[in-house]
Amino acid sequence: MNRIARFAAVSLLCGISLAQAPAPTDGYVPTAETAIQIAKVVLKPIVGEPGLKSQEPFHAELHDGVWEVGGRWNKFPSTMRGGGGVYMRIRKQTGEILGYYFNI
């Protein structure tokens, strides 16, 4: 088999094996618990473990195909140690992070 034929065969096999599977019917983020876990994983390097723990318990609500995940409000006013809470929006169907915000 010449080099061109081998390259074509390998390219064809790689193309077939890399074909994308269909998205799950319930989306990649089907439940509130899944949305909360994604938010925690993404936010941990941003706010740190203590910052993440200070936001518990987290809650999630689905609005128009977007999970809105929020942490609890801290007991301190915003002028003390950051205050406020964290909020993240995640698209249910794709898992795309639409943004995260800090309520101060």
HELIX and SHEET records of a PDB file:
HELIX    1   1 ARG A    3  SER A   17  1                                  15    
HELIX    2   2 ALA A   32  SER A   54  1                                  23    
SHEET    1   A 4 HIS A  59  HIS A  63  0                                        
SHEET    2   A 4 VAL A  66  GLY A  70 -1                                        
SHEET    3   A 4 GLY A  85  ARG A  91 -1                                        
SHEET    4   A 4 ILE A  97  ASN A 103 -1                                        
END                                                                             
